[in-house]
Amino acid sequence: MSLKEENMEKNDSENRKKRKGWTAALGLILVFSILAAANLYRGLHRKGAAQRAIEPVPIETALAAVRQVRRQIERTADLAAAEVVQVVSKVPGKVIEQILVEEGQVVAKGELIARLEQDMIEARLDEVRAELASARAALAQAEAKLAVLARDRRRLEYLLQEKAVSRQKYDHIEAQYKAASAAADLARARIRKARAVLRRLKVLARDHRIPAPITGLVIKRHLDPGNLAAPGVPIVTLADISQVKVITSVAEKDLAFVVKGTPVSIRVDAFGGEMFRGRVSLVGTTVDPATRTARIEIRLPNRNGRLKPGMFAHVTIQLPPRRALVVPAQALERVPGTGQPFVYTVEDGRAVMHNVVAGESDRGLVEIKSGISAGALVVIEGQQRLRDGAPVKVVRRQELSASREAQK
């Protein structure tokens, strides 16, 4: 290779090296430019976010205050008849001859419900009536004879004293008189016995006619004519629905406030939002150790019969009101997952989160048992955008009548 060719090759190699160097330099410059631009963007974004973060959140507030809180207990239960009676026969082993009522029929107290066969009892009644008549006839005959003998006895007794008649004749009359007197006593005994048997048979005959023991609705007919009456087997079931009752329970902590006569409101699904008024008629004397509740019974007048046993009822028991710290219900928030209630208050222009213990609710207000004090300014609108310590701007302050009550 000539010297000229070597020089040309050397120059080409150097040129290639220079081009590679420029390319690398341009790549590095491009990378650094991209990084610088990214850093600048992040810096500007952080600055903007920081500026936005310090902007106060517009909120509405209300004053936590003490006021009268109405308290109530809400339960669900089924309606039941005030009184339910199973009508059974007092005479077992007799065929039911007639049943005179049907399910859904209203019967009055004393109205005939069923008849048992009573052919044998009627025959026995006829027999005893005949025995009674026979005994009365025997008594009449004995008394008539006794009256005659009594006169003869008195006459012979006088003649015996005058020695005008023999002792034997007087003794004969005396024996006849005693026999007639015994016959009269026997007839009287037969009459007493027949009367006693007759009274018993009349009771038995009356028991063969089964009346309604109460005025009520026939809610179940258990037997049909032709069945045998048996001990403990009801013929029909009657329910007094002039009143209905609700049996439910109250917690031990509320038991002291629920007494006989406590007013109760009941809403029945069958009649939509219509309210029926009643009162507590019975408060249980014991508390169930498993549930810590006591049984109560509520009575409702039902003269028109609209309320039916078995209907589903929503029960609201009104308790005496008491004074308590309250806030609007919309101020109360809950921690997701745990359900722990909390509220935000405004202190020195910032939102402060407080865990609270909530109590009764009443007309859009909720009781706060602990966590804040009376006079605290609670957030009722805009709290969804808040965090603890965030700056806030109060745009509207709601005044509660409770705050005025607290100042009285």
C-alpha positions as CSV (number, residue, x, y, z in Angstrom):
1,M,0.0,0.0,0.0
2,S,1.3,3.5,-0.9
3,L,1.8,6.2,1.6
4,K,-1.1,8.2,0.1
5,E,-3.5,5.3,0.6
6,E,-2.4,4.9,4.2
7,N,-3.1,8.6,4.9
8,M,-6.5,8.4,3.3
9,E,-7.5,5.4,5.4
10,K,-6.2,7.1,8.5
11,N,-8.3,10.2,7.8
12,D,-11.4,8.1,7.2
13,S,-11.0,6.3,10.6
14,E,-10.5,9.6,12.4
15,N,-13.7,11.0,10.7
16,R,-15.7,8.0,11.8
17,K,-14.5,8.5,15.4
18,K,-15.4,12.1,15.3
19,R,-18.9,11.3,14.0
20,K,-19.5,8.7,16.8
21,G,-18.3,11.3,19.4
22,W,-20.8,13.9,18.1
23,T,-23.6,11.4,18.1
24,A,-22.9,10.3,21.7
25,A,-22.7,13.9,22.7
26,L,-26.0,14.8,21.1
27,G,-27.6,11.7,22.8
28,L,-26.4,12.8,26.2
29,I,-27.6,16.4,25.6
30,L,-31.0,15.0,24.6
31,V,-31.3,12.8,27.7
32,F,-30.3,15.6,30.0
33,S,-32.8,17.9,28.3
34,I,-35.6,15.3,28.9
35,L,-34.7,14.8,32.5
36,A,-34.5,18.6,33.1
37,A,-37.9,19.0,31.5
38,A,-39.4,16.3,33.7
39,N,-37.9,17.7,36.8
40,L,-39.3,21.1,35.9
41,Y,-42.8,19.7,35.3
42,R,-42.7,17.8,38.6
43,G,-41.6,20.9,40.4
44,L,-44.3,23.0,38.8
45,H,-46.9,20.3,39.6
46,R,-45.9,20.1,43.2
47,K,-46.0,23.9,43.5
48,G,-49.5,24.0,42.0
49,A,-50.7,21.1,44.2
50,A,-49.2,22.8,47.2
51,Q,-51.0,26.0,46.3
52,R,-54.2,24.2,45.8
53,A,-53.9,22.2,49.1
54,I,-53.7,25.4,51.1
55,E,-56.9,26.7,49.7
56,P,-59.6,26.6,52.4
57,V,-62.5,24.2,51.9
58,P,-66.0,25.9,51.9
59,I,-68.2,24.4,54.6
60,E,-71.5,24.9,56.4
61,T,-71.6,24.5,60.2
62,A,-74.0,24.2,63.1
63,L,-73.6,24.6,66.9
64,A,-73.7,21.5,69.1
65,A,-76.3,22.3,71.7
66,V,-78.3,20.8,74.6
67,R,-82.0,20.3,74.0
68,Q,-84.9,18.0,74.8
69,V,-84.6,14.7,73.0
70,R,-87.7,12.6,72.5
71,R,-86.8,8.9,72.9
72,Q,-88.6,5.9,71.5
73,I,-88.1,2.2,71.1
74,E,-88.9,0.6,67.8
75,R,-89.8,-3.1,67.5
76,T,-91.6,-5.4,65.1
77,A,-94.2,-8.1,66.2
78,D,-97.3,-9.9,65.1
79,L,-100.8,-8.9,66.2
80,A,-102.7,-11.4,68.3
81,A,-106.3,-11.6,69.7
82,A,-106.7,-10.2,73.2
83,E,-108.3,-13.5,74.3
84,V,-108.3,-16.9,72.6
85,V,-110.5,-19.7,73.9
86,Q,-110.6,-23.3,72.8
87,V,-114.2,-24.6,73.2
88,V,-114.2,-28.2,74.4
89,S,-117.0,-30.6,75.4
90,K,-117.5,-31.4,79.1
91,V,-119.0,-34.7,78.1
92,P,-116.5,-37.1,76.6
93,G,-117.3,-40.0,74.3
94,K,-120.5,-38.5,72.9
95,V,-121.1,-38.1,69.1
96,I,-121.2,-34.4,68.0
97,E,-124.7,-34.2,66.4
98,Q,-124.5,-30.6,65.1
99,I,-121.9,-27.8,64.8
100,L,-123.7,-24.5,64.2
101,V,-120.8,-22.1,63.4
102,E,-118.3,-21.8,60.6
103,E,-114.8,-20.2,60.5
104,G,-114.9,-16.4,60.2
105,Q,-118.3,-16.2,61.9
106,V,-118.7,-13.8,64.9
107,V,-120.7,-15.4,67.8
108,A,-122.1,-13.8,70.9
109,K,-121.5,-15.1,74.4
110,G,-124.0,-17.8,75.2
111,E,-124.8,-18.5,71.5
112,L,-125.1,-22.2,70.7
113,I,-122.0,-23.6,69.0
114,A,-122.6,-27.4,69.0
115,R,-125.0,-30.1,70.2
116,L,-124.0,-33.6,71.3
117,E,-126.3,-36.6,70.9
118,Q,-128.6,-36.7,73.9
119,D,-131.2,-39.5,73.2
120,M,-130.1,-41.4,76.2
121,I,-130.0,-38.4,78.5
122,E,-133.5,-37.4,77.4
123,A,-134.8,-41.0,78.1
124,R,-133.2,-40.9,81.5
125,L,-134.8,-37.6,82.2
126,D,-138.2,-39.0,81.3
127,E,-137.5,-41.9,83.6
128,V,-136.5,-39.7,86.6
129,R,-139.4,-37.4,86.0
130,A,-141.7,-40.4,86.2
131,E,-140.0,-41.6,89.4
132,L,-140.4,-38.1,90.9
133,A,-144.1,-38.1,90.0
134,S,-144.5,-41.5,91.5
135,A,-142.8,-40.4,94.7
136,R,-145.0,-37.3,95.0
137,A,-148.1,-39.5,94.5
138,A,-146.9,-41.9,97.2
139,L,-146.2,-38.9,99.5
140,A,-149.7,-37.6,98.9
141,Q,-151.3,-40.9,99.6
142,A,-149.2,-41.4,102.8
143,E,-150.0,-37.9,104.0
144,A,-153.7,-38.4,103.4
145,K,-153.7,-41.7,105.3
146,L,-151.6,-40.2,108.0
147,A,-154.1,-37.4,108.5
148,V,-157.0,-39.9,109.0
149,L,-154.9,-42.0,111.3
150,A,-153.9,-39.0,113.3
151,R,-157.5,-38.1,114.0
152,D,-158.3,-41.7,115.0
153,R,-155.3,-41.8,117.2
154,R,-156.3,-38.7,119.1
155,R,-159.9,-40.0,119.5
156,L,-158.7,-43.4,120.8
157,E,-156.2,-41.8,123.1
158,Y,-159.1,-39.9,124.7
159,L,-161.2,-43.0,124.9
160,L,-158.3,-45.0,126.4
161,Q,-158.0,-42.4,129.2
162,E,-161.8,-42.8,129.8
163,K,-161.3,-46.6,129.8
164,A,-163.9,-46.7,127.0
165,V,-161.6,-48.6,124.6
166,S,-159.1,-51.4,125.0
167,R,-155.4,-50.8,125.0
168,Q,-155.0,-53.3,122.1
169,K,-157.2,-51.2,119.8
170,Y,-155.2,-48.1,120.6
171,D,-151.9,-49.8,119.9
172,H,-153.2,-51.0,116.6
173,I,-154.0,-47.4,115.5
174,E,-150.7,-46.3,116.9
175,A,-148.8,-48.9,114.7
176,Q,-150.8,-47.9,111.6
177,Y,-150.0,-44.2,112.3
178,K,-146.2,-44.9,112.6
179,A,-146.3,-47.0,109.4
180,A,-148.0,-44.2,107.5
181,S,-145.5,-41.7,108.9
182,A,-142.6,-43.9,107.7
183,A,-144.2,-44.3,104.3
184,A,-144.5,-40.5,104.1
185,D,-140.8,-40.1,105.1
186,L,-139.9,-42.7,102.4
187,A,-141.8,-40.8,99.8
188,R,-140.1,-37.6,100.7
189,A,-136.7,-39.3,100.5
190,R,-137.6,-40.6,97.1
191,I,-138.6,-37.1,96.0
192,R,-135.3,-35.6,97.2
193,K,-133.4,-38.3,95.4
194,A,-135.4,-37.9,92.2
195,R,-134.9,-34.1,92.4
196,A,-131.1,-34.5,92.9
197,V,-130.9,-37.0,90.0
198,L,-133.0,-34.6,87.9
199,R,-130.8,-31.7,88.6
200,R,-127.7,-33.7,87.7
201,L,-129.3,-34.9,84.5
202,K,-130.4,-31.3,83.6
203,V,-126.8,-30.2,84.0
204,L,-125.6,-33.1,81.9
205,A,-128.2,-32.3,79.3
206,R,-127.1,-28.7,79.4
207,D,-123.5,-29.9,78.8
208,H,-124.7,-31.6,75.7
209,R,-125.5,-28.1,74.3
210,I,-122.2,-26.2,74.0
211,P,-122.5,-22.4,74.1
212,A,-119.9,-19.8,73.2
213,P,-118.0,-18.8,76.5
214,I,-117.1,-15.4,75.0
215,T,-118.2,-13.1,72.3
216,G,-115.6,-13.6,69.5
217,L,-114.6,-14.7,66.0
218,V,-114.5,-18.4,65.1
219,I,-110.9,-18.6,63.9
220,K,-110.7,-22.4,63.6
221,R,-113.2,-25.3,63.5
222,H,-111.4,-28.5,64.5
223,L,-114.1,-31.1,64.2
224,D,-117.1,-32.0,62.1
225,P,-120.5,-33.5,63.0
226,G,-120.2,-37.2,63.6
227,N,-116.9,-37.0,65.4
228,L,-116.7,-38.1,69.0
229,A,-116.1,-35.4,71.7
230,A,-112.9,-36.2,73.6
231,P,-111.2,-34.6,76.6
232,G,-108.8,-31.8,75.6
233,V,-109.8,-31.9,71.9
234,P,-111.3,-28.5,71.0
235,I,-114.4,-28.3,68.8
236,V,-113.8,-24.7,67.7
237,T,-111.4,-21.9,68.7
238,L,-112.8,-18.4,69.5
239,A,-110.9,-15.2,69.5
240,D,-112.0,-11.9,71.1
241,I,-110.9,-9.3,68.6
242,S,-112.6,-6.3,70.2
243,Q,-109.1,-5.7,71.3
244,V,-105.8,-7.0,69.9
245,K,-102.5,-7.3,71.6
246,V,-98.8,-7.2,70.7
247,I,-96.3,-9.1,72.7
248,T,-92.7,-7.8,72.3
249,S,-89.7,-7.0,74.6
250,V,-87.6,-4.1,75.7
251,A,-84.0,-3.9,76.7
252,E,-83.0,-4.0,80.4
253,K,-81.7,-0.4,80.2
254,D,-85.1,0.9,79.1
255,L,-87.2,-1.2,81.4
256,A,-87.4,1.5,84.1
257,F,-89.0,3.9,81.6
258,V,-91.7,1.4,80.3
259,V,-94.6,1.1,82.7
260,K,-98.2,0.1,82.4
261,G,-100.0,2.9,80.5
262,T,-97.0,4.0,78.4
263,P,-98.3,5.2,75.1
264,V,-97.5,3.2,72.0
265,S,-98.0,3.8,68.3
266,I,-98.4,0.9,65.9
267,R,-98.3,0.8,62.1
268,V,-99.6,-2.2,60.3
269,D,-98.3,-3.0,56.8
270,A,-101.8,-3.8,55.6
271,F,-102.9,-0.2,56.1
272,G,-99.8,1.6,54.9
273,G,-98.8,4.5,57.1
274,E,-101.9,4.6,59.2
275,M,-101.1,4.8,62.9
276,F,-103.0,3.0,65.6
277,R,-102.7,4.1,69.2
278,G,-102.5,1.8,72.2
279,R,-100.9,1.5,75.6
280,V,-98.7,-0.9,77.5
281,S,-100.9,-3.2,79.4
282,L,-98.4,-5.6,81.0
283,V,-94.7,-5.3,81.9
284,G,-92.8,-8.6,82.6
285,T,-91.5,-9.0,86.2
286,T,-88.3,-10.8,85.1
287,V,-85.5,-10.2,82.6
288,D,-84.3,-13.0,80.3
289,P,-80.6,-13.5,81.3
290,A,-79.8,-14.6,77.7
291,T,-81.1,-11.6,75.9
292,R,-81.2,-9.0,78.8
293,T,-84.8,-8.1,77.7
294,A,-88.2,-8.2,79.5
295,R,-91.5,-9.1,78.0
296,I,-94.2,-6.5,77.5
297,E,-97.8,-6.7,76.3
298,I,-99.6,-3.9,74.4
299,R,-103.4,-3.6,74.0
300,L,-105.1,-1.9,71.1
301,P,-108.9,-1.2,70.8
302,N,-110.3,-2.8,67.7
303,R,-114.1,-2.3,67.8
304,N,-114.5,-2.2,64.0
305,G,-112.4,-5.4,63.6
306,R,-110.0,-4.0,61.0
307,L,-107.0,-5.3,62.8
308,K,-106.6,-9.1,62.4
309,P,-104.6,-11.6,64.4
310,G,-101.4,-12.4,62.6
311,M,-100.9,-9.0,60.9
312,F,-97.3,-7.7,61.0
313,A,-96.9,-4.6,63.1
314,H,-94.2,-1.9,63.6
315,V,-94.2,-0.9,67.2
316,T,-93.0,2.5,68.5
317,I,-92.9,3.0,72.3
318,Q,-92.6,6.6,73.4
319,L,-90.3,7.1,76.3
320,P,-90.1,10.3,78.5
321,P,-87.9,13.0,76.9
322,R,-84.6,14.1,78.4
323,R,-82.0,16.8,77.8
324,A,-79.0,15.8,75.8
325,L,-76.2,17.2,73.6
326,V,-77.2,17.0,69.9
327,V,-75.9,17.9,66.5
328,P,-77.6,17.7,63.1
329,A,-77.7,14.1,61.8
330,Q,-75.8,15.1,58.6
331,A,-72.8,16.0,60.7
332,L,-72.2,12.4,61.6
333,E,-69.8,10.5,59.4
334,R,-68.5,6.9,59.8
335,V,-65.0,5.5,59.3
336,P,-65.2,3.0,56.4
337,G,-64.7,-0.6,57.4
338,T,-65.1,0.0,61.2
339,G,-68.3,2.1,61.2
340,Q,-66.8,4.3,64.0
341,P,-68.8,7.6,64.1
342,F,-67.0,10.9,63.9
343,V,-67.6,14.6,63.3
344,Y,-65.5,17.5,62.2
345,T,-65.4,20.7,64.3
346,V,-63.9,24.0,63.3
347,E,-61.1,25.2,65.5
348,D,-58.9,28.2,64.6
349,G,-60.0,28.0,61.0
350,R,-59.1,24.3,60.6
351,A,-61.1,21.1,60.6
352,V,-60.5,18.8,63.6
353,M,-61.7,15.2,63.5
354,H,-63.4,13.9,66.7
355,N,-64.5,10.3,67.3
356,V,-67.8,10.3,69.1
357,V,-70.4,8.0,70.7
358,A,-73.8,8.5,69.2
359,G,-77.1,8.0,70.9
360,E,-80.8,8.6,70.2
361,S,-82.0,10.2,67.0
362,D,-84.9,12.7,67.0
363,R,-86.4,14.9,64.3
364,G,-83.1,15.2,62.2
365,L,-80.9,15.5,65.3
366,V,-78.6,12.9,66.8
367,E,-77.5,12.7,70.4
368,I,-73.7,12.8,71.1
369,K,-72.9,11.0,74.3
370,S,-69.1,11.8,74.2
371,G,-66.4,13.2,72.0
372,I,-67.4,16.9,71.8
373,S,-68.9,19.5,74.1
374,A,-71.8,21.9,73.9
375,G,-70.9,25.0,71.8
376,A,-68.6,23.1,69.4
377,L,-69.0,24.2,65.8
378,V,-69.6,21.1,63.8
379,V,-69.4,20.7,60.0
380,I,-72.7,19.7,58.4
381,E,-71.8,20.3,54.7
382,G,-68.5,19.8,52.9
383,Q,-67.0,17.4,55.3
384,Q,-66.5,14.8,52.6
385,R,-63.7,17.0,51.2
386,L,-62.0,17.4,54.6
387,R,-59.1,15.8,56.4
388,D,-57.9,16.4,59.9
389,G,-56.2,19.8,60.1
390,A,-57.4,21.0,56.7
391,P,-58.1,24.8,56.4
392,V,-61.8,25.6,56.1
393,K,-64.0,28.6,55.2
394,V,-67.4,28.8,56.9
395,V,-69.9,30.0,54.2
396,R,-73.0,29.4,56.2
397,R,-73.8,28.8,59.8
398,Q,-77.0,27.0,60.8
399,E,-78.7,28.1,64.0
400,L,-80.5,25.4,66.1
401,S,-83.4,26.1,68.4
402,A,-81.5,23.8,70.7
403,S,-78.8,26.4,71.1
404,R,-81.3,28.9,72.4
405,E,-82.7,26.3,74.8
406,A,-79.2,25.7,76.1
407,Q,-78.8,29.3,76.9
408,K,-82.0,29.5,78.9
